[in-house]
Amino acid sequence: MDARISLRVDGKDRSITVDTRTTLLDALRDRLGVTSPKKGCDHGQCGACTVLLDGRRAVICLALAVAYDGAEITTADGLALGDTLHPIQQAFLEMDALQCGYCTPGQVCSAVGMLAEAKEGAPSYVSEDLVGGTELDDDEIRERMSGNLCRCGAYVNIVAAIRRVACEESAP
Amino acid sequence: MRPFEYRRAEDVAGAVAAVADHPDAVYLAGGTNLVDHMKLGVATPSLVVDIGHLPLDQIVELPDGTVRIGATVRNSDLAAHLMIRQRYPVLAQALLAGASGQLRNLATTAGNLLQRTRCVYFQDVSMPCNKRDLGSGCAAREGYARYHAILGGSAGCIAVHPSDMAVAMAALDASVVVTGSTGERSIRLVDLHRLPGDTPHRDTVLTHGELITAVDLPPFPFSRHSAYRKVRDRASYAFALISVAAALDLSDHRDGAGGPTIRDVRIAFGGVAHKPWRATAAENFLRGAAASVENFREAADVELARAEALNDNAFKITMVRNTVASLLADLTRRQVGDIGGDLAGQEQKP
C-alpha cells in the first residue's frame, strides 16, 4: 500500500510516494539518493544509520517512512556548512577516528546529537550524579556512544575526537 | 514484510476503535521493537495504527503528588526529566541502562513496557516457540538458555521480559492507565505482565485493543533513596543477564553493632522471569531487620528459594544474590555511612 510523504533532508524539501513497508533509511538511500546514512545490521543494533531526526539522534532502519511524514532530517552530509566541515567531522579527520569509514556518518551524527544532549544536562548510566551535571570524560563518552559499533575498532580515536570537541565546547 | 495498511490516529478513542475492530491490528509508537519484528516475520499485522502523534507525551504531577507519565514520552525524555532524576533515581538509571541514546530517543514509555522478549528462538521464525506459535514447543529448554528465566517459568516457556524501565517501575509501585472500548481502567504494573504457564503467547493481561495511555508513579517518601544495577555481558548496550532495582528507607535507630534498622524497602529483579519480578518475600524478610550485608544476602536467598535454573543460567542465582547485597549495601552507605559485614567474602558459585 502506497503513501505520499514529504521530508526535509539536509535542507532540501523532498516528496515521494512510498510503500508503507519502506523504512526511512531505505527511502533516503534507495528513493532519494541520500547514501550518507549506512545500512549495517538493519535491526537497530549497529548505529550505522544514525541521523538527526527532528534535531535528535535516531536510528532510521526501524522507522517507517510513512510515520515520519513532515520530518526534518540531517545526515552527516548535511552537517557541513559549504566547504567548512562540522567540528566533529574535522576532529574525526584530524584524529584519525576511522579506518574503513562505513560506520563514520552514523558515528558523526550520533556524536553531534550526544553533545547536544549532554549540554542540556542529560545524565548517562555512568554518571555519578544524576542531577548536578557531568563532565564528558572518556567513560562518559564511551557510554553515551555505545549505540555506534565500529568493526574496525577505531574506538580509541573516536573517543579522542569527540573528547576534543567536547573540551572545545566547554572552554570559556 | 507483509503488506499493511497504515493509519495515523487522531485521538485515543479513534485509535482504540480502529485496533479493537480489527483482529490483527497493532499500535505503533516508537517502532523500535515492532518494526524489527515485522522485518523478522515475528509480527505480521495487516493494519498499523500510529499513536506516535497523539498528545500523550507529557509528564505531569497530579494534585496527590502522583507523577503521571504519558504513554508516548520518549525513554530519553523520561530519563532526563528533572523530577524523575530527583525523586525516582532508580527509574532514571534503569532507563539509561537500556538500549542506546539513539534508540531511547525513539522508544516510548508504553512501548518499553510492551516490548517482547529477546529470546533468540522467539525471534527466529524457523524455530519452535510457544510464545510465537503456541503448541510448537520451546527450543530454549533444550538449547541456549543463558539469558532465560530462573523464576516463574513453565514447561512451555522460559523467556524473560527484557525491559529495564519496567523493573524500576515494579519496585516503585507504579500502575498503568489503560483505555479500552468499554472505558478506562488502572492496572498495577506488577499485574500487567503475566507468568507464562500454559499460555506464554500472552505477555500481558491487556485484551486486544486496549491502549496504555499513561504510567502513574505514586509518591512515596523514600523513592529518592533508590538505585538500579544491571549486570550484563558487556558494559553498555546489552540486555541484562540480571538486574536489581531497589529503594531503601532506614531508621535513625542503631541497635549496637547491628547497623541501622530497615523501616521499609522495595526490591525488584529483571532478567529472571517472564515479568519484572517484585521480590516481596525479600522485602518482608528485611522490614524491621538490621541493614547488614548478611541480612541482604539472606533476603535474596528467601526470594530465590523457588528459583529453578538450567545448566546455562544457574549462575544467575548467585548473581542476583550478590547484586542485591551490593546494591542495598551501597544504598545503606549513602544514607548512614558505614555498614556491617564484608562484601568481599561473596560466594562465586551457586
Boltz contact constraints between the chains, C-beta under 6 A:
constraints:
  - contact:
      token1: [A, 1]
      token2: [B, 3]
      max_distance: 6.0
  - contact:
      token1: [A, 1]
      token2: [B, 5]
      max_distance: 6.0
  - contact:
      token1: [A, 20]
      token2: [B, 4]
      max_distance: 6.0
  - contact:
      token1: [A, 20]
      token2: [B, 6]
      max_distance: 6.0
  - contact:
      token1: [A, 21]
      token2: [B, 1]
      max_distance: 6.0
  - contact:
      token1: [A, 43]
      token2: [B, 36]
      max_distance: 6.0
  - contact:
      token1: [A, 44]
      token2: [B, 32]
      max_distance: 6.0
  - contact:
      token1: [A, 50]
      token2: [B, 102]
      max_distance: 6.0
  - contact:
      token1: [A, 56]
      token2: [B, 105]
      max_distance: 6.0
  - contact:
      token1: [A, 57]
      token2: [B, 102]
      max_distance: 6.0
  - contact:
      token1: [A, 58]
      token2: [B, 102]
      max_distance: 6.0
  - contact:
      token1: [A, 58]
      token2: [B, 105]
      max_distance: 6.0
  - contact:
      token1: [A, 58]
      token2: [B, 106]
      max_distance: 6.0
  - contact:
      token1: [A, 59]
      token2: [B, 102]
      max_distance: 6.0
  - contact:
      token1: [A, 62]
      token2: [B, 31]
      max_distance: 6.0
  - contact:
      token1: [A, 62]
      token2: [B, 32]
      max_distance: 6.0
  - contact:
      token1: [A, 62]
      token2: [B, 35]
      max_distance: 6.0
  - contact:
      token1: [A, 62]
      token2: [B, 36]
      max_distance: 6.0
  - contact:
      token1: [A, 66]
      token2: [B, 6]
      max_distance: 6.0
  - contact:
      token1: [A, 67]
      token2: [B, 50]
      max_distance: 6.0
  - contact:
      token1: [A, 110]
      token2: [B, 102]
      max_distance: 6.0
  - contact:
      token1: [A, 114]
      token2: [B, 101]
      max_distance: 6.0
  - contact:
      token1: [A, 122]
      token2: [B, 80]
      max_distance: 6.0
  - contact:
      token1: [A, 124]
      token2: [B, 96]
      max_distance: 6.0
  - contact:
      token1: [A, 125]
      token2: [B, 96]
      max_distance: 6.0
  - contact:
      token1: [A, 125]
      token2: [B, 97]
      max_distance: 6.0
  - contact:
      token1: [A, 130]
      token2: [B, 85]
      max_distance: 6.0
  - contact:
      token1: [A, 130]
      token2: [B, 89]
      max_distance: 6.0
  - contact:
      token1: [A, 130]
      token2: [B, 92]
      max_distance: 6.0
  - contact:
      token1: [A, 131]
      token2: [B, 85]
      max_distance: 6.0
  - contact:
      token1: [A, 131]
      token2: [B, 86]
      max_distance: 6.0
  - contact:
      token1: [A, 143]
      token2: [B, 236]
      max_distance: 6.0
  - contact:
      token1: [A, 144]
      token2: [B, 101]
      max_distance: 6.0
  - contact:
      token1: [A, 146]
      token2: [B, 100]
      max_distance: 6.0
  - contact:
      token1: [A, 146]
      token2: [B, 236]
      max_distance: 6.0
  - contact:
      token1: [A, 146]
      token2: [B, 237]
      max_distance: 6.0
  - contact:
      token1: [A, 147]
      token2: [B, 100]
      max_distance: 6.0
  - contact:
      token1: [A, 147]
      token2: [B, 101]
      max_distance: 6.0
  - contact:
      token1: [A, 147]
      token2: [B, 102]
      max_distance: 6.0
  - contact:
      token1: [A, 147]
      token2: [B, 237]
      max_distance: 6.0
